[in-house]
């Protein structure tokens, strides 16, 4: 009887409850996550994108990183994607 209770009743309840404990921490992490520089460039918020890129790359110790050049590359890529998507 104990075997049946542990492996039939408790087993599915355990997995059901552990599945629902992840949304709360993930929501909190997502709330504090920085906005994507790509999303910011797509929305035309270039100063915010530069600030975000600088913040995301400053801890890596890359002195030769140029945020303006990266944003220009993002703008070019987005324009190319729009052009290709209109042709399809």
Steps between C-alpha positions, in 0.01 A plus 500: 500500500783745586678410175190584297448830682861614459544400137154579370360791701810685615695452177271697271426761768871565547561567131186705466596729787866537399392601152312800639779635722711632207281781359541731800885508501511522120259794503717680755816437297329614179380818670857603589662380176631776274317577177650349188711743295352346183147572620596856591651560155189358332289746701727794404637552852866526399626680811343237724648227279847656534460521878385138512789380283750689711357351816496146361858513369675712764563208737672298229800733488492577128662837459476494119120457498317770305129517587425744216648262244299211645178701488575596138541130421169424674323775303645367174396144584146605594466704179625202297251268672215741427603522135519124463170444679323745264636316198373162615 
